Structures are given as C-alpha cells and as structure tokens.
Amino acid sequence: MIKAFNLPGFEESAVEEEAEEEEPDEGDTEDNQPSPFQTIFLQIMENVTATYITENNLHLRCPIHLMQLALKDAINNHADVGNVITRTAKLVKAVRKSTLNTEEADKLGVRPTQACITRWSSQLRMIESVLKMFERDSQFQNKLTIAENSKLTMNDVLQLQALTEVLSPLAELTTAMQKELGNLGIILPAVIEIKQLLSSLPETLPLPIRAFAETLSANVSTRFNRFYSDKHLVLAAVLDPRFKTEWIIRDGTVSNRLAEIREMLVKEAECSGVDTVTEARSVPNPKKVRIFGSYESNASVADTARGQMEEYLGSMRKSPQEDVLGFWKTSAGSLPLLAKVARKIFSIPSGSSRAERVFSAAGLLSRAHRMSLKPDTLSKLMFLKVNSKIQ
C-alpha cells in the first residue's frame, strides 16, 4: 500500500481532483453540498489529525516482517549462504515430489519441511529437517532419485549446522511475537540481545557464516532503529517486569536516555488519571486541617506517579517465564497509575500475525463451494472461529 501511493501519476491525479472541487459546475445544487454531519465530521478529523496523529500513532511496522527483510537482505549479500539454502530447498522439493523418494525419507522417520518464501522461520525448519535426515543416515542422498546438482556436500552440511546456530535465537523471538497475545515489550530488549548473540559466536564457525552473521546484525540494527523513537515500544519495554530499565543500560542506543525515559513514564502515568479510591485517599478532609496535619495524612509517595514508578523499578525483575499481563492484573491495586498505562500499551499487538490468521480463516470458510454465503453469515462464522478459544 505504501508503494501504491508512490506510483507515478498519483500526485497529479490528486491535484486534478482538488482543482475540480474548487471550481464546481454551474449546475451544482444544494443536494451536492456536504451535509451538516459531513462538515462536522471533517472538522473533527482535521483537528484529530493535527493534534493527535503523529508518525508513531499512525503506523507501527510489523517487527516480524522487518526480521524477514533483515534476513532476506543478509542472504542476498552473501551468495554462498544463499546458494546452500537454494540447494537445500531443491533437495526437499525432490524428496516431496517423488513417491519413491518420500518412502525413503519415511524410513528415516523424517518428513522434510518445505519452506514458505514469506516466512523465514519455515526456512530454518526446512534446514533442521534436512540435518536430522543426515543425522539418521549420512548417505541417504545416494538412495534417492535426484540430480547430482541437487545433492548437498559435507561442506554444505557443516554450513547448514552453523547457520542454525546463528538463526535459532531469532526464531525464538519470532515465535514469541507470533503468539495470539504477543508482548510488545520484548522487541527492543530483543534487539540488543540479538546483536550480542551474533557478535559472540564461536570462532570455530565457518568464515562465510561469520560474515553472514555480521551483516545480519547490522541489518537488524538498521531495520529496528526506527522503533527507538516510538513511545509505545519504549514504554512497553520498561513496563515489562522481566526487563524494566536493564535493557536501557545494556543498549548503547538509549543508554544515555535513562532519565528521559523515566520522566516519560511518569508523565504518561500522570496523564492516565487517578482512580476514585486513590483520589479520595490522597485529598485530606478540610474540616480536620490543623497544624502538622499533613504528617497525619493518609496520602503517601506511592499514590503519585513518580512514587509508583520508583516502587516498580526498585523491585526485582521477574523471570523470563513471567506472565506480563497477569503481573499487571495483580499489580493494579498497588500500582494503579502504571497499571493503566500498561493496559493501554500492551493492548497493541506485537505483530500482524493475528490479523493474517483472520484472513486465512476467512479464506478457508469462503471456499468455491460456499460462494452462496451471505456476508452476515460469513461474519458470524468468522466471529465464532476467531473467538472459539475464549472461555
């Protein structure tokens, strides 16, 4: 869609339409004029666009897709890595295409996985399935009916083993972001984690794979750099009890912005509002005001946004297996202001996978033999399908 708006002639068409609107025909009547509702709606949207919609609010790129692009660019820059992946794909295709080859593969107890070009993690699963076949029988290729140029050499196998070592951490991140309730807070901490893992690979890895890892690390930094300027992603990482501000200290991109990020969290919590219980507790009764009465007030530092931030950041970080949403559900009583911010931030999905699953479900329901489905019926079926897991 972004590329479509940049196609040649789009701006010229828009200018022509504006010119036509400025010079209405003489035959125009009041029926062609915008209704009062349309006029008010346009004014509201103009104000909203001017005061609220910023670059951050308007468009959040899917991090899973950015990971796909970073890997794609790294593979394109290293022909040797791209060639061994291509030969692996040819081997898998030859096994799955032939019944005899499939039977030989089934004897090993492994059915090679076919990769999907739009999902890089499927390429990793393809490589892992082929490596598992080599572990079961290193000479299994000689039993297959395939061309010689489709076979893998032992050097190719060594490169594939090293490649899985490089890509496995990225696969864990992709799997976490593809979950139904993916956490937006893992993205920025994962960037520095990936760069550290890629920079600390064993010296025993083949030189082409090490060069590939360096390029991939640079691509990840470039692709994900835009997320550091997004308020929602920064706050999500801080409000993730598994990371808090530890990731800021480790990440040189934002290590000098620790105080700024803390103040941003305080302001966001102050803007979230105070619940009635806290508000009633923090306001002293005017009839009982007396000297030193402020010392007897029930109001405490924990009732303020800054106090809650200090209490939250001062506690120990949770384990990587912690349920983030469950943590903030139980902490809503002691940290009400931060809990409101967390509820708003973590409602943003960590990727577009969930929406794409809805598209896939719609395609499965609306098949060629069910083309008589009414839109309302399809809508109800989609609602039941998508929400079937809700208890």
C-alpha angles and dihedrals in degrees: 000000000000091000091047092062090052095054115123113270098024095107092045091053091051092051091050091051091051091050091051091052093051092054107046120190120260089244093064114125135192089266089069093053119099115266120245089254092053091049093051091045092052091049091051093048091048091054093045092049092049098046108028116019108084129165090270095050094042101056133011112184117228107254092207090058091047089054089052091052093047091053093043091054092047092051091048090052093052111053094183092059091044092051095052091049090049092051090049090053090050091052092051091047091051091051095048095042096056123063092209092051091048090054090053090050091049089056087064091051092240128110107196114237118237114225126234113220093219095051114061092189089064088059089056091050089050091054092046092051091051092048089051089055090053090050091054094045123359090196098048093115091067089062093056129087099235138125118269092240089060094059123098123232124221088254088057090051091052090051091049091051091052090046092056089053089056097044102040096083090050090051090055090053093048091050091051092051093046094060120114090248098033114179117238090202096072097064103080096037088050092055094062090040091054093048091050092048093048092048094050100053118141117273089231093073116109114269095242090055092048090051089048091052092052091052091046091051091052091048092051090051092050097044096045097039091093091064092067090071093052112100094204095056094046093050092044091056092048092046092051102100090211093064111015106161097332091096090054091057092050096044114079090199092070105012090110092051099064095112091044093052092048090053090048090055091049092051092047091051092048090052091051090073134232125274117240094251093056092042093053091046095050097049112079121224107259092213092063099046112133139146112308088005090134089068090059094049117120090223113111138181089259089067091067127077092240092049092051090048091052091047092049097045092042093060123083120275117254126243120271089253093060117128101236096196091047091050093056092044091059093039095054091096098052097032104030098157095048090043090059091052090047091050090054096043098045092049086076109092117239093228145352095263094103092054091046090053088057090053090050092050090050090052091051093049097044100056129157093264092052100051091125092071112126116232091244092052092049090049092053092046090050091050091052093045096049095043098039092107094056110105 
